[in-house]
Amino acid sequence: MKDIENFALTTGCATMGEASRKLGISQPALSDSIQRLESDLGASVFYRSRQGIQLTPRGRLFLTKVNDLLSSIQELDMDRKDQNIFGGQSISIGCHVTVASYCLPQALSTLQKLAPDYRIELRHDLSRIVQAEVQHGRLDVGIVINPVRVPDLVVSRLGYDTVAVWEGASVVDPQTVICNSNLFQSQSILKKWKLRPQKTIETESLDLICRLTGKGLGYGIIPTKAVELSDENLRQVKSLPTYKDEIALVHRPEFGRSQPERLLLEAIRSAVQCI
């Protein structure tokens, strides 16, 4: 039965490596499982190539029977499934560390109540890299800022944030701006800022920008949600330009069909909308 379940999940993946990650087992163990199944059937269920895997005609026929079987088992075993929803499956989520800080605690708390056996893998990077990893199948879900709409991804808007110029409660050095000038949001604000400071303190850490701004070392260009997460007493400089960020959920079209995947997506949407 385990070999059959492994086969069913593998059919939704592009490679054996991707399937093994989702199942939480090694790739050799998954390969052995599929080979046992093929030996019992007396036929191959997958075409294998450098580009990945595809179902053979016998594999497609067998998948139809497997889906019927698994549906019947699910109906007969709902009580057990309530306590074993993930069944060892792991789902990977990618997002910037600041985005993770304000949305994942509530999302995972909700998920824990719905599926106590949940298994999550977190990865943190810039939004554009997270989206690329989801698009290439190396991440299951991404929570990204200002996503690019592409045909092979589902992009769902979760909400908005505002990037603005902030100052601390103490005396501010008017000749210094603290930011990550590699970000488009910072570039847009700096371009519109008349008589902007000539000195820049560069850092990729939003937490550090908040702390330096709080010490009065300059004006900080910071997303509002990052300010709210910090313990700094900062105030927005209302007279200066701002940039509106879109927060979005991205995943491939085939993701979200299983119960664990649906529960995760619902938990993330609920968490961000409550912020």
N, C-alpha and C positions, 0 to 999 in steps of 0.2 A: 504493500500500500504506500509506503514512503517513497519507493521508486516512482510510482504513478504520480504522486503529489509533486515530486521533484520535476518530473517531465512536464506536468501542467504549468508550473511556474516558469520553467525554462522556455516554453513556447512564446512567452511574452517578452523575451529578452533578445537582444541583438547578438550577444556572445555568451559563451559558457562562463567567462569570467564575471560578467554582469549578473548572471543567474546565481552563481556561487555566493556573491556578495549579498544578494537579497535573501538567500536561504540561510546565510550564516555558516556555511560549510566551505571546506577547501575545494578548489577546482578539481583536483584529482579524485576526491570523494564523489563529487557530482558526476564526473566522467564515468566512474565505476558504476554508479547508480544507473545512468542511462544505458551503459553497455549491458548490465544485467537485464534491464527491461527489453532491450533489442534482442538479447539472446533468448528470452522467454517467448518473444513474439516471432522470432525467426526472420526478422526484417529490420532494416534501418529506419529510424524515425526522423533523423536529421541529416541534411546535407551539411558538411563542414568545409569551410574554406578560410582563407586569411581574412576575408571580409566579415566573417561571422558564421551564423548558423541559420538554416531555413528548414522547414518541415518538408519531408518527402511525401509523396501521395499516400503511402501507408501511414505516415505520421499524422497527416491531416484527418484521415479516417479514424485513427485511434483516438485523436484528440476529441472528436465528436462524442465518442463513447465515454471517454474519461470525464468530459464535462457533465454528461448525464449522470454518471456514477457519483461524482463529487457533489452534485446538486442534491441527489437522493440522500447521501450521507449527511450533508449539512442540515437537511430537514429533520432527520432522525436524531441528530446530536446537537441541537441548538443549545441546550443547557451547558454542555461541555464547551462549546464554542464561545459562550459568554465569558468564560474564564480563561480561554486559550485562543484569543482572537488572532494574535500575530503568528502563533504557531512556530516560533523560531525565526520568522522573517524579520529582516532589518531594513529600515528605510533611511536613506541618506538625505540630509537637508543642508543646503549651502546658503550663507548670507554673511554680510559684513558683521563684524563682532558687535558693533553698536546696535544694529538692527536686531541681532540675536538677543541683546540685553533687554530690550523693551518689549519684544513680542514672544520669545520662546518660553520664558518662565510660566506665563499664564497658559500658553498653548499646550505645553507638556503637562502641566497640572491638570488641565481638562482631559487630555488624552489618557493620563494615568487612571482617572476615574472610569473612563469608558473601556479601556483595555489595559488592565493591570500588567499584562505580560509584554507591553510595548517595548520595542527595541529600536533605538534611534542612533544614527551616526551623524555628528555635526562637523561641518567644515566651514572655515571662515576665509573670505577673500573679498576683493572688490566686486561690485555687482556685475560688471561686464564679464569678469572671469567666471563668476558663478553661473551666469546665463549660458555662457559657452559650454561649461561643464555639463549643464542639464541638457543642452542641445545635442551634445556628443554622447550622451548616455552614461556619463561618469558620475552624475548626481541624479537623484530621483526628483527632488523638489528644490526650488530656489525662491528665496524672498529677496527681491532685488529692488533697487532704486532706479527709476527712469529706464525701464526695459525697452529693448528694441523689438517691435512687432515683426515676427518672422512666421512663415507658413507652417513650419513643423513644430511649433510650440503653442501651448495654450497659455495665454497671458491674462490674468484676472486682476483688476485693480482692487487693492485693499483699502487704500486711503491716501492721504497726502501728509507731507511735512514741509516746513518752511526753513530754508537756510537764510540766516540773517547775520547782521553785524551786532556783536554784543560787547558790553563793557562791564568792568567790575565796579564794586561799590566804592573802592578807593580811587585815588588820583590816577588817571590813565595817561600813559605815555602816548601823546597824540601823533608821534612820528613813526609808530610801529603798528603793523598789522600781523596777526598770528593766524596762519592758515596752512592748508595744503593747496598750493597754487596749481598743482597738477589736475585738480578736480575741476570739471566744467562749471560747477556751481560757483566756486571761488573765482574762476576766471570771469564769469558773467558779472558778478558783483563788482569786482575790481575794475572792470571795463566801464561800468556805469558810474562809478564812485568819483565824483569831481573832487579835486584836491586831496586825493587819497594819500596815505602815509607812504613815504619813500623807502622805509626800512621794513623788511619782512623777516619774520621768524618762521621757518618752514618745519612742519612736522606732519606725519600721517596719522598721529594719534589724536582723536577728537577729545578724549579724556584729558590729555595734556594741554590741548588748546584751551579747554575750560579752566584748568588750574592756572595756567599762565595769565589768562584774561582776568581771572579772579584776583590775582596778585597785582593787577594794574600795569602789567608789562606791555600792554598794547590792546588794540581792538581785536577781538576774535571773530572769525567767520565760522559759524557753527550751526548745525541743524537744531531746531527747537527741541526735538525729542532727546538729543544728546545733552542739551542744557538741563532738561528736566531730570535726566538720570544722574547728573552730577550733584554734588552737595555745595556747589558754588553759588554765591549770591550775585547773579548776573542780571543785567537789564538790557533789553534790546534797544538799539539806537534807531528809533522809528523813522528818522529823517533820511536814513541811508537805504540803498537798494536791497531787495530780497530776491530769493529764487525759490520757486515752488517745485518740490520734489514729489513724484508719484511713487508710492509703495505698491509693489505688485507681487503676485504669486505666479511662478512659472513652472510648468511641467510638460512632459510630452503627452500627446493625445491618448496614448494607451494607459497612462498612469491614472489611477482613480477608479478602476473597475472593481478592485477587491475591497472587502470591508475595512481592513487596516488602512489602506490608502485613502479611502473616503473619510474615515474617522480623523485621520491626520489633517487632511485638507480643511475639514469643517472646524477642527480645533484651532488651526492657524487663523482662519477667517474670523472666527469668533473673538480670538485674543486681540487681533489688530483693531477690529472695529470697536472694541471696548476701551481702547487707549484714548 
